[in-house]
Amino acid sequence: MAREFENIYLGGSNKRKDVGRLKVAEAGIGWKNAASGKVTAVPAADIQKLSWLRCARDFELRVQNKDGNVIKFDGFPRDAYEPLAHLVKNLYHKTIEQKDLSVRGWNWGSVEFSGNNMTFNVANRPAFEVPLNKVANANLATRNEVSIEFIQPETPVDPKNRKESEDSLVELRLFVPGMGTEKQVTQNEEGVKLFKDKDDASALKTSQEVPNGENDETAAPVLDEDGEALSSAHLLCETIKQKADFGGTLGEAIASFANILCLTPRGRYEVDMFPDFFRLRGKSHDYKILYSSIVQLFLLPKPDELHYMFVVGLDPPLRQGQTRYPHLIFQFEREEEVELELNIEDALLESKYEGQLLKTYDGPVYEVVSEVIKGLSGKKVTSPGGTYKSSQGQSGIKCAYKANEAFLYPLERTVVSIPKPSISIQMAEIAAVTFSRVGGGGGNALKTFEIKFNLKDGPEYTYSSIPREEYETLEPFFRSRKVKVVNDMADATIGYHDNSDLESEEEDATASRKRIRTEVDGFDDEDESEDEDFAPDEDSDVAEEFDEQYAGSESEGEAAVTVQSDDEEGEKSKSRPKPVVSKSSKEPAKKKAKKDKDAPKRGMSAFLLFSSDKRKQVMEENPGITLPETGKKLGEMWKNITDDDRAVSCAHSSFSVGHVIPLTSVCQTRS
């Protein structure tokens, strides 16, 4: 006894190519694709449970096998239930369970696990189901929020072919309040606490909704190893991870690597490699990456000569919330080595991975990891060749992309920039490469330059802080790759081969600083160099003390000393006319004569004479006093003495030989 049903869809897909014919026979249930002829069969001995419910295309028959997997067949008309239920009863001695879906539209309810499915129930009716074998990642977004990310289609959909395009769920978030109780959980073989399965126990509630509408507040909470209560969100996340084909149903991993540093996404992970995917297990996040989503592999030496970076290009990119990672970047120490034996049968190794994988590996970690992923994914690993070498003999150069540090690698067909953000530019997509300086021409602009990649489809990528020595290696490299090169650096050869401008600027700055220091101090060291400005034969508009035309004081011939007060000096300085120099009548400066060595030297001020006499006394009274503190002490003493004491101090000061200074004039000069 057998029966066939036409126009039945497999797996809930809406694609036209997935329509076929379903046959229910004594041996089991089989479906054959009408276009490709591919057959999907469920043996009668593996059938555990059958369900009938409404779906988008009429009605759906769900068949659950003993492994917990669910196979869906859509497109049954309403009147097909009676003959199908009678057939299943006679052939398999099973009853088809009819399920009524919740159509209230509520977004709160409870979840339950049945095999490899998670069902969200509203008022004890299923609202939707999540096939856990389609889950790519599950993590705690917050303390009470679980984020579930789904595997995207393996082959990118052609946007031009609208008929074949299909919407797919990317992420689902569940808010789970409360703490888990002992009645809700069980432990698996590894000792991980999980929510109970519906087939093993009664229906499980992870929200505040419980049977009969009562909240069991007296149940004991679930405790972890440290004695802290586990939240329901944590238990839900762990249950999804264990049931989502992260490795439990596929057996042991082929290869495992512990404590691998990943730069993007940042963190240290345990890497487990399976036949169809590899898994990253971190402290707070787990990722499942299909080998079919890998599009590029790069093994790049870091310019510090201490590390290697292994770059895995993904399409579609890895998602973490709203952040997308188009590349996984692993960093390895150059000297770290490992011995590895693959957990794979010899027959399978020879038949499926012949020439791609070895049974054992012994060498640097970066080589072993890259070789294993290369063999499992079937992708080529690209490494820098000998075409490009920097001025330091490296395959990459250190630079900056916006505010981030970057390493730029010009390869044969690609320009790679890592680690954050990671950018891969194909040579064929580059319209032009522009070299330019940064800023208007300062010293820093001559030491570095920037490079801009203009792509044919519009985007631009600019890298700055590139040492000027790299210009001579980058420019000929891009020309050799038949890429258009634009040089926007004015007189690039001068800025990159001649440093005389910088030296002249430094000499001018040194001379300027010396001139300013001389003007502030008031005098220069005349014993070491000749004073070119001194011209005793020239006429001066303002009479000095040592000039022949200086009138002096009426009592200058006597030994008497007169001290002028501050008020009198201020009034005289105000009434004294200032010399006016006309710009139009200004004559060109005459050539200055050399200074006469026998000419008298400029006299010291009264404060300097006072300081010279009192410095020894201050240092004796204050042992260990520093030079700046001595000058400060002398300034306070000079400020506190009276005008008479100043006059006496000037009168008793001793003058060096060769100084001819009128005593009255010296006392009138203030420091």
C-alpha positions as CSV (number, residue, x, y, z in Angstrom):
1,M,0.0,0.0,0.0
2,A,1.5,3.3,-1.1
3,R,0.4,6.7,-2.2
4,E,2.0,9.7,-4.0
5,F,1.4,13.4,-3.6
6,E,2.3,15.9,-6.3
7,N,3.6,19.5,-6.0
8,I,5.1,19.1,-2.5
9,Y,7.9,21.4,-1.3
10,L,10.8,20.3,0.8
11,G,12.0,22.0,3.9
12,G,9.7,24.9,3.8
13,S,11.6,26.5,0.9
14,N,9.7,28.7,-1.6
15,K,12.1,28.1,-4.5
16,R,10.5,26.7,-7.6
17,K,13.3,24.2,-8.0
18,D,12.5,22.6,-4.7
19,V,9.1,21.2,-5.8
20,G,8.7,17.5,-6.3
21,R,6.7,14.3,-5.6
22,L,6.2,12.8,-2.2
23,K,5.7,9.0,-1.8
24,V,4.5,7.3,1.4
25,A,5.3,3.6,1.2
26,E,5.9,0.7,3.6
27,A,9.7,1.2,3.4
28,G,9.4,4.8,4.5
29,I,8.7,8.3,3.2
30,G,10.6,9.6,0.2
31,W,10.6,12.9,-1.8
32,K,12.1,13.3,-5.2
33,N,13.0,16.7,-6.7
34,A,11.2,17.2,-10.1
35,A,14.1,19.2,-11.6
36,S,17.3,17.5,-10.3
37,G,15.9,14.1,-9.4
38,K,17.5,14.3,-6.0
39,V,15.8,12.0,-3.4
40,T,15.3,12.6,0.3
41,A,14.2,9.6,2.2
42,V,13.2,8.8,5.8
43,P,13.2,5.0,6.6
44,A,10.2,3.7,8.4
45,A,12.3,2.5,11.3
46,D,13.6,6.0,11.9
47,I,10.2,7.7,12.0
48,Q,9.5,8.8,15.6
49,K,6.8,11.5,15.4
50,L,4.6,13.1,12.7
51,S,2.8,16.5,12.9
52,W,0.2,18.2,10.8
53,L,-0.2,22.0,10.9
54,R,-1.0,25.0,8.8
55,C,1.8,26.8,6.9
56,A,2.3,29.5,4.3
57,R,1.5,27.0,1.5
58,D,-1.6,25.3,2.7
59,F,-0.7,22.5,5.1
60,E,2.6,20.9,6.2
61,L,3.7,17.4,7.3
62,R,6.6,17.3,9.7
63,V,8.5,14.1,10.2
64,Q,10.8,13.8,13.2
65,N,13.4,11.0,13.2
66,K,15.1,9.3,16.1
67,D,18.1,11.7,15.9
68,G,15.8,14.6,16.6
69,N,16.0,16.1,13.1
70,V,12.8,17.3,11.5
71,I,12.1,17.1,7.8
72,K,9.3,19.3,6.5
73,F,7.0,18.7,3.5
74,D,4.8,21.7,2.5
75,G,2.0,22.1,0.0
76,F,-0.6,19.5,1.1
77,P,-4.3,20.5,0.5
78,R,-6.7,20.4,3.4
79,D,-8.5,17.3,2.3
80,A,-5.2,15.3,2.2
81,Y,-5.1,14.8,6.0
82,E,-7.7,12.0,6.2
83,P,-6.1,9.6,3.6
84,L,-2.6,10.5,4.9
85,A,-3.4,9.8,8.5
86,H,-5.1,6.5,7.6
87,L,-2.0,5.5,5.5
88,V,0.5,6.4,8.3
89,K,-1.6,4.5,10.9
90,N,-1.7,1.3,8.8
91,L,2.0,1.4,7.6
92,Y,3.9,2.8,10.6
93,H,1.4,2.4,13.4
94,K,1.8,6.2,14.2
95,T,-0.7,8.9,14.7
96,I,-0.3,12.3,13.0
97,E,-0.7,15.0,15.7
98,Q,-2.6,18.1,14.6
99,K,-1.2,21.4,16.0
100,D,-3.1,24.7,16.1
101,L,-0.8,27.7,15.7
102,S,-1.1,30.8,17.8
103,V,-2.4,33.8,15.9
104,R,-2.8,36.2,18.7
105,G,0.3,38.2,17.7
106,W,1.8,38.3,21.2
107,N,5.5,38.6,21.5
108,W,5.8,37.0,25.0
109,G,5.4,33.4,25.9
110,S,7.6,30.3,26.6
111,V,10.1,28.1,24.8
112,E,10.4,24.4,24.7
113,F,13.0,22.1,23.1
114,S,12.1,19.0,21.2
115,G,15.0,17.3,19.5
116,N,16.8,19.7,17.2
117,N,14.0,22.3,17.3
118,M,13.1,25.2,19.6
119,T,9.4,26.2,19.8
120,F,8.1,29.5,21.0
121,N,4.7,29.0,22.5
122,V,2.0,31.6,23.1
123,A,-0.9,30.5,25.4
124,N,0.3,26.9,25.0
125,R,0.2,27.1,21.2
126,P,3.3,27.2,18.9
127,A,3.8,30.7,17.4
128,F,7.0,29.8,15.5
129,E,9.8,27.2,15.5
130,V,13.6,27.6,15.2
131,P,15.6,24.8,13.6
132,L,18.7,24.7,15.7
133,N,20.8,23.2,13.0
134,K,20.5,26.5,11.2
135,V,22.0,28.5,14.1
136,A,25.4,30.0,13.5
137,N,26.0,31.7,16.8
138,A,24.3,32.2,20.2
139,N,25.5,34.6,22.9
140,L,24.3,36.8,25.8
141,A,23.7,40.3,24.4
142,T,22.9,41.5,27.9
143,R,22.3,39.7,31.2
144,N,18.7,38.8,30.3
145,E,18.9,38.9,26.5
146,V,19.9,36.1,24.2
147,S,21.0,36.8,20.6
148,I,20.6,34.0,18.0
149,E,22.3,34.4,14.6
150,F,21.5,32.1,11.7
151,I,23.6,30.6,8.9
152,Q,23.2,32.5,5.7
153,P,22.7,30.8,2.3
154,E,25.9,29.2,1.1
155,T,25.8,30.5,-2.4
156,P,25.2,34.3,-2.9
157,V,21.9,35.1,-4.5
158,D,22.0,36.8,-7.9
159,P,20.3,40.2,-7.4
160,K,19.3,40.3,-11.1
161,N,17.3,37.1,-10.8
162,R,14.4,38.2,-8.6
163,K,12.6,34.9,-9.1
164,E,15.4,32.9,-7.3
165,S,15.9,35.5,-4.6
166,E,14.7,34.5,-1.1
167,D,14.6,36.4,2.2
168,S,16.4,34.8,5.1
169,L,16.3,35.4,8.8
170,V,19.6,36.9,10.1
171,E,19.2,37.4,13.8
172,L,16.6,36.7,16.6
173,R,16.7,38.2,20.1
174,L,14.8,36.8,23.1
175,F,14.4,38.6,26.4
176,V,14.4,36.0,29.2
177,P,13.8,37.3,32.7
178,G,14.1,35.5,36.0
179,M,16.5,32.7,37.3
180,G,16.5,29.1,36.4
181,T,15.2,26.4,38.7
182,E,16.3,22.8,39.4
183,K,13.0,21.5,38.0
184,Q,13.8,23.0,34.6
185,V,17.3,21.8,34.0
186,T,19.3,18.7,33.5
187,Q,23.0,17.9,32.9
188,N,24.6,16.4,29.8
189,E,27.6,14.1,29.6
190,E,30.0,17.0,29.8
191,G,28.4,18.3,33.0
192,V,26.8,21.4,31.3
193,K,23.4,22.4,32.8
194,L,20.7,22.7,30.1
195,F,17.0,23.0,29.9
196,K,15.2,19.7,29.7
197,D,13.9,18.3,26.4
198,K,10.2,18.0,25.8
199,D,10.5,14.4,24.9
200,D,12.4,13.6,28.1
201,A,10.2,15.6,30.6
202,S,7.2,17.8,30.8
203,A,7.0,21.1,28.9
204,L,9.6,23.5,30.0
205,K,9.0,27.2,30.8
206,T,11.8,29.7,30.8
207,S,9.7,32.7,31.3
208,Q,7.3,33.7,34.1
209,E,4.6,31.7,32.4
210,V,4.1,28.3,33.9
211,P,1.4,25.7,33.7
212,N,-2.0,26.7,35.1
213,G,-0.7,30.3,35.2
214,E,1.1,29.9,38.5
215,N,4.7,31.0,39.2
216,D,6.8,28.5,41.1
217,E,8.7,30.8,43.4
218,T,9.6,28.1,45.9
219,A,11.7,26.0,43.5
220,A,15.4,25.9,44.3
221,P,17.6,28.1,41.9
222,V,20.2,26.6,39.7
223,L,23.8,27.2,41.0
224,D,27.1,27.2,39.0
225,E,30.4,25.9,40.2
226,D,31.0,29.1,42.3
227,G,27.7,28.9,44.0
228,E,26.1,31.7,42.1
229,A,22.5,31.5,40.7
230,L,22.3,31.0,36.9
231,S,19.8,33.2,35.0
232,S,17.3,31.7,32.6
233,A,18.9,33.6,29.8
234,H,22.3,31.9,30.5
235,L,20.7,28.5,30.6
236,L,18.8,29.1,27.3
237,C,22.0,30.3,25.6
238,E,23.9,27.2,26.7
239,T,21.1,24.9,25.6
240,I,21.0,26.4,22.1
241,K,24.7,26.1,21.8
242,Q,24.7,22.4,22.7
243,K,21.8,21.6,20.4
244,A,22.8,23.8,17.4
245,D,25.2,21.4,15.7
246,F,28.2,23.1,17.1
247,G,30.0,19.8,17.2
248,G,28.0,17.5,19.5
249,T,26.1,15.7,16.7
250,L,29.1,15.6,14.4
251,G,31.4,13.8,16.7
252,E,34.9,14.9,17.7
253,A,36.8,17.6,16.0
254,I,39.4,16.8,13.3
255,A,41.8,19.2,14.9
256,S,41.8,21.6,17.9
257,F,44.0,24.6,18.8
258,A,43.8,26.2,22.2
259,N,44.3,29.9,23.2
260,I,44.6,31.3,19.7
261,L,44.8,35.1,19.6
262,C,42.3,36.7,17.2
263,L,42.6,40.4,16.4
264,T,39.2,40.7,14.7
265,P,36.9,39.9,16.4
266,R,39.2,40.6,19.4
267,G,39.8,37.9,21.9
268,R,41.4,34.5,22.5
269,Y,39.5,31.5,21.2
270,E,39.7,27.7,21.1
271,V,39.5,26.7,17.4
272,D,37.8,23.3,16.7
273,M,37.8,22.2,13.1
274,F,35.1,19.8,11.7
275,P,34.6,18.5,8.2
276,D,32.2,21.2,7.1
277,F,33.0,24.1,9.4
278,F,35.3,25.3,12.2
279,R,34.1,26.7,15.5
280,L,35.6,29.6,17.6
281,R,34.8,29.2,21.3
282,G,35.6,32.3,23.3
283,K,34.8,33.5,26.8
284,S,31.7,35.3,25.8
285,H,31.1,34.5,22.1
286,D,31.0,31.4,20.0
287,Y,31.2,31.5,16.2
288,K,30.5,28.8,13.6
289,I,32.2,29.5,10.2
290,L,31.3,27.3,7.2
291,Y,34.2,26.5,4.9
292,S,32.0,27.4,2.0
293,S,31.9,31.0,3.2
294,I,35.7,31.3,3.0
295,V,36.7,33.3,-0.1
296,Q,40.3,34.3,0.7
297,L,43.3,33.1,2.8
298,F,46.4,35.2,3.4
299,L,49.5,34.4,5.5
300,L,51.4,37.6,6.1
301,P,54.6,38.3,8.1
302,K,54.3,41.2,10.5
303,P,56.9,44.0,9.9
304,D,58.1,43.5,13.5
305,E,59.7,40.2,12.5
306,L,58.2,38.6,15.6
307,H,54.7,37.5,14.5
308,Y,52.7,36.1,11.5
309,M,49.1,37.0,10.8
310,F,46.7,34.6,9.2
311,V,43.7,36.3,7.4
312,V,40.5,34.5,6.5
313,G,38.2,36.4,4.2
314,L,34.5,35.6,4.6
315,D,31.4,36.2,2.4
316,P,28.9,36.7,3.9
317,P,30.9,38.4,6.7
318,L,30.8,37.3,10.3
319,R,28.2,39.2,12.3
320,Q,28.3,40.2,16.0
321,G,25.2,42.3,16.6
322,Q,25.3,45.2,14.2
323,T,29.1,44.8,13.6
324,R,30.3,42.8,10.5
325,Y,33.7,41.2,10.2
326,P,34.6,40.5,6.6
327,H,38.0,39.0,7.7
328,L,39.1,36.9,10.6
329,I,42.7,37.9,11.6
330,F,44.7,35.5,13.8
331,Q,48.1,36.4,15.1
332,F,50.8,33.9,15.9
333,E,54.3,34.1,17.3
334,R,56.9,33.3,14.8
335,E,58.9,30.9,17.0
336,E,55.9,29.0,18.5
337,E,55.7,25.4,17.3
338,V,53.2,22.6,17.7
339,E,52.8,18.9,17.0
340,L,49.4,17.7,15.7
341,E,47.8,14.4,14.6
342,L,44.5,14.8,12.8
343,N,41.5,12.9,14.2
344,I,40.5,11.4,10.9
345,E,40.4,7.9,9.5
346,D,43.0,6.9,7.0
347,A,40.5,5.8,4.4
348,L,38.6,9.1,4.5
349,L,41.9,11.0,4.4
350,E,43.0,9.3,1.3
351,S,39.6,9.4,-0.5
352,K,38.3,12.9,0.4
353,Y,41.5,14.9,1.2
354,E,44.1,13.1,-0.9
355,G,47.1,15.5,-1.3
356,Q,45.4,18.2,0.7
357,L,45.9,17.1,4.3
358,L,48.6,15.1,6.1
359,K,48.0,12.7,9.0
360,T,50.5,14.5,11.3
361,Y,52.0,18.0,11.4
362,D,55.1,19.3,13.2
363,G,56.2,22.9,12.8
364,P,55.3,26.6,13.5
365,V,51.7,27.1,14.7
366,Y,51.0,29.6,11.9
367,E,52.0,27.0,9.2
368,V,50.0,24.2,10.8
369,V,46.8,26.2,11.2
370,S,47.0,27.6,7.7
371,E,47.7,24.2,6.1
372,V,44.8,22.5,7.9
373,I,42.2,25.2,7.0
374,K,43.6,25.2,3.5
375,G,43.1,21.4,3.2
376,L,39.6,21.4,4.7
377,S,38.3,24.4,2.8
378,G,40.0,23.8,-0.5
379,K,41.1,27.4,-0.8
380,K,44.6,28.7,-1.8
381,V,46.7,30.4,0.8
382,T,48.3,33.6,-0.6
383,S,51.7,34.7,0.8
384,P,53.9,37.7,-0.2
385,G,56.2,36.9,-3.0
386,G,59.4,38.6,-4.0
387,T,58.0,41.3,-6.2
388,Y,57.6,43.9,-3.5
389,K,60.0,44.6,-0.7
390,S,60.0,47.7,1.4
391,S,63.1,49.9,2.1
392,Q,63.6,47.7,5.2
393,G,63.4,44.5,3.3
394,Q,59.9,43.7,4.6
395,S,56.8,42.5,2.7
396,G,54.5,45.1,4.4
397,I,54.8,48.7,5.6
398,K,53.5,50.3,8.7
399,C,51.1,53.3,8.2
400,A,47.8,54.7,9.4
401,Y,44.3,54.5,8.1
402,K,42.3,57.4,9.6
403,A,43.0,57.1,13.3
404,N,44.0,53.5,13.3
405,E,47.3,51.8,12.9
406,A,47.5,49.7,9.8
407,F,49.9,47.4,8.0
408,L,49.8,47.6,4.2
409,Y,50.7,44.6,2.0
410,P,51.1,45.1,-1.7
411,L,50.7,41.6,-3.1
412,E,50.7,40.3,-6.7
413,R,46.9,40.7,-7.3
414,T,45.7,42.3,-4.1
415,V,46.5,45.1,-1.7
416,V,45.7,44.0,1.9
417,S,45.3,46.3,4.8
418,I,45.0,44.9,8.4
419,P,44.1,44.7,11.2
420,K,41.3,47.2,11.8
421,P,39.6,47.8,9.6
422,S,40.6,44.9,7.4
423,I,40.4,45.9,3.7
424,S,41.2,43.8,0.6
425,I,41.6,45.7,-2.7
426,Q,41.9,43.8,-6.0
427,M,44.5,45.2,-8.4
428,A,41.9,45.0,-11.2
429,E,39.5,47.2,-9.3
430,I,42.1,50.1,-8.8
431,A,41.5,53.0,-11.2
432,A,44.5,55.1,-9.9
433,V,47.0,55.3,-7.1
434,T,47.8,58.9,-5.9
435,F,50.9,59.9,-4.0
436,S,50.7,63.1,-2.1
437,R,52.2,65.0,0.9
438,V,50.3,65.8,4.1
439,G,50.0,69.4,5.1
440,G,51.5,72.5,3.5
441,G,55.2,71.7,3.6
442,G,56.3,71.6,7.2
443,G,59.1,69.4,8.5
444,N,56.8,66.5,9.1
445,A,55.4,66.7,5.5
446,L,58.8,66.1,4.2
447,K,59.3,62.9,6.3
448,T,56.0,61.1,5.4
449,F,53.5,61.0,2.6
450,E,50.1,59.5,2.0
451,I,48.8,57.1,-0.7
452,K,45.2,57.1,-2.0
453,F,43.6,54.2,-3.9
454,N,40.8,55.3,-6.2
455,L,38.6,52.4,-7.2
456,K,36.7,52.0,-10.4
457,D,33.4,51.7,-8.7
458,G,33.8,54.8,-6.6
459,P,35.2,54.2,-3.0
460,E,38.6,55.7,-2.0
461,Y,41.0,54.4,0.7
462,T,43.7,56.8,2.0
463,Y,46.7,55.7,4.0
464,S,49.0,58.2,5.7
465,S,52.2,58.4,7.8
466,I,54.1,56.3,5.3
467,P,57.9,56.9,5.6
468,R,59.3,58.9,2.7
469,E,61.8,56.1,1.9
470,E,58.9,53.8,0.8
471,Y,58.1,56.1,-2.1
472,E,61.0,54.7,-4.1
473,T,59.6,51.1,-3.6
474,L,55.9,51.6,-4.0
475,E,55.8,53.8,-7.1
476,P,57.7,51.4,-9.4
477,F,55.8,48.4,-7.9
478,F,52.4,49.8,-9.0
479,R,53.7,50.9,-12.4
480,S,54.9,47.3,-12.9
481,R,51.4,46.1,-12.1
482,K,50.0,48.3,-14.9
483,V,48.2,50.5,-12.4
484,K,47.9,54.2,-13.1
485,V,50.1,56.3,-10.8
486,V,49.4,60.0,-10.1
487,N,52.1,62.1,-8.3
488,D,50.7,65.1,-6.5
489,M,53.9,65.9,-4.6
490,A,55.4,69.1,-5.7
491,D,59.2,68.6,-6.4
492,A,59.0,65.2,-4.9
493,T,62.7,64.5,-5.6
494,I,63.8,67.6,-3.6
495,G,61.7,66.6,-0.6
496,Y,63.0,63.0,-0.7
497,H,66.6,63.3,-1.6
498,D,67.9,66.7,-0.3
499,N,67.7,67.7,3.4
500,S,69.5,71.1,3.0
501,D,66.3,73.1,3.5
502,L,65.7,71.5,6.9
503,E,69.3,72.2,7.9
504,S,69.1,75.9,6.9
505,E,65.9,76.3,8.8
506,E,67.5,74.9,11.9
507,E,70.5,77.2,11.6
508,D,68.2,80.3,11.2
509,A,66.2,79.2,14.2
510,T,69.4,78.8,16.3
511,A,70.7,82.2,15.3
512,S,67.3,83.8,16.2
513,R,67.3,82.1,19.6
514,K,70.8,83.3,20.3
515,R,69.9,86.9,19.3
516,I,66.8,86.9,21.5
517,R,68.8,85.6,24.5
518,T,71.4,88.3,24.1
519,E,68.7,91.0,24.1
520,V,67.1,89.7,27.2
521,D,70.3,89.3,29.2
522,G,71.4,92.9,28.4
523,F,75.0,92.1,27.6
524,D,77.1,89.6,25.8
525,D,80.4,87.9,26.7
526,E,82.7,90.4,25.2
527,D,85.9,88.6,26.2
528,E,85.2,85.8,23.8
529,S,84.2,87.7,20.6
530,E,84.5,91.2,19.2
531,D,81.6,93.6,19.3
532,E,81.0,94.5,15.7
533,D,78.3,97.1,16.8
534,F,80.7,99.2,18.8
535,A,81.9,102.2,16.8
536,P,83.6,104.8,19.0
537,D,84.3,107.2,16.1
538,E,80.6,107.5,15.1
539,D,78.4,110.3,16.4
540,S,75.6,109.3,18.7
541,D,72.3,111.1,19.0
542,V,72.0,110.1,22.7
543,A,75.0,110.9,25.0
544,E,76.4,108.1,27.1
545,E,78.3,108.2,30.3
546,F,81.6,107.4,28.6
547,D,81.0,109.8,25.7
548,E,83.0,113.1,25.5
549,Q,79.8,115.0,25.0
550,Y,78.2,113.7,28.2
551,A,77.5,116.6,30.5
552,G,77.4,114.7,33.7
553,S,76.3,116.0,37.1
554,E,77.1,119.4,38.6
555,S,78.8,117.7,41.6
556,E,80.5,115.0,39.5
557,G,83.9,116.4,40.1
558,E,83.5,115.8,43.8
559,A,83.5,112.5,45.6
560,A,79.9,113.2,46.8
561,V,77.3,110.7,46.0
562,T,73.7,111.7,45.0
563,V,70.9,109.2,44.6
564,Q,67.9,110.1,42.5
565,S,64.5,108.9,43.7
566,D,62.1,106.9,41.7
567,D,59.5,109.7,41.3
568,E,62.0,112.2,40.1
569,E,63.4,109.7,37.6
570,G,59.9,108.9,36.3
571,E,59.0,112.6,35.8
572,K,62.3,113.2,33.9
573,S,61.8,110.2,31.7
574,K,58.3,111.4,30.8
575,S,59.5,115.0,30.0
576,R,62.5,113.8,28.1
577,P,61.7,114.1,24.3
578,K,62.1,110.9,22.3
579,P,64.2,111.0,19.2
580,V,62.1,110.9,16.0
581,V,63.6,109.0,13.0
582,S,62.1,109.6,9.6
583,K,61.9,106.6,7.3
584,S,62.3,108.7,4.2
585,S,65.4,110.5,5.6
586,K,67.0,107.3,7.0
587,E,70.4,106.9,5.4
588,P,71.9,103.5,4.6
589,A,73.9,102.0,7.5
590,K,77.6,102.8,7.5
591,K,80.1,100.0,7.7
592,K,80.9,99.4,11.3
593,A,84.4,99.6,12.5
594,K,86.1,97.0,14.5
595,K,86.1,97.3,18.2
596,D,89.2,98.7,19.9
597,K,90.6,96.2,22.4
598,D,91.8,99.1,24.6
599,A,88.5,100.8,24.8
600,P,86.7,100.9,28.2
601,K,84.1,98.3,28.8
602,R,80.4,99.0,29.6
603,G,79.9,99.4,33.4
604,M,77.9,97.0,35.6
605,S,74.6,98.2,37.1
606,A,74.3,99.0,40.8
607,F,72.3,95.8,41.5
608,L,75.1,93.6,39.9
609,L,77.7,95.4,42.0
610,F,75.5,94.9,45.1
611,S,75.0,91.2,44.3
612,S,78.7,90.6,43.8
613,D,79.5,92.0,47.3
614,K,76.6,90.2,49.1
615,R,76.6,86.8,47.3
616,K,79.4,85.3,49.5
617,Q,77.5,86.4,52.6
618,V,74.2,84.8,51.4
619,M,75.9,81.5,50.6
620,E,77.6,81.4,54.0
621,E,74.4,82.1,55.9
622,N,72.4,79.5,53.8
623,P,74.6,76.4,53.3
624,G,73.5,74.3,50.3
625,I,71.4,77.1,48.7
626,T,71.0,76.7,44.9
627,L,72.0,79.3,42.4
628,P,68.4,80.4,41.5
629,E,67.5,80.6,45.2
630,T,70.6,82.8,45.8
631,G,69.5,85.2,43.0
632,K,66.0,85.4,44.5
633,K,67.5,86.1,48.0
634,L,69.7,88.9,46.6
635,G,66.7,90.4,44.9
636,E,64.7,90.5,48.1
637,M,67.7,92.1,50.0
638,W,68.1,94.8,47.3
639,K,64.4,95.5,47.4
640,N,64.3,96.0,51.2
641,I,67.3,98.3,51.7
642,T,66.9,102.1,51.7
643,D,68.3,104.6,49.2
644,D,71.0,105.6,51.6
645,D,72.2,102.0,52.0
646,R,72.2,101.6,48.3
647,A,74.4,104.7,47.9
648,V,76.8,103.4,50.6
649,S,76.9,100.1,48.9
650,C,77.8,101.7,45.6
651,A,80.4,103.8,47.2
652,H,82.2,100.9,48.9
653,S,82.0,98.6,45.9
654,S,85.3,97.7,44.3
655,F,85.8,98.0,40.5
656,S,87.9,95.9,38.3
657,V,90.9,97.3,36.7
658,G,90.2,99.1,33.4
659,H,86.7,100.2,34.4
660,V,86.2,104.0,34.5
661,I,82.7,104.5,35.7
662,P,81.3,107.8,37.3
663,L,80.0,106.7,40.7
664,T,76.9,108.9,40.6
665,S,75.9,107.6,37.2
666,V,76.2,104.0,38.5
667,C,74.0,104.6,41.5
668,Q,71.4,106.3,39.2
669,T,71.2,103.1,37.0
670,R,68.6,100.7,38.3
671,S,68.6,97.0,37.6
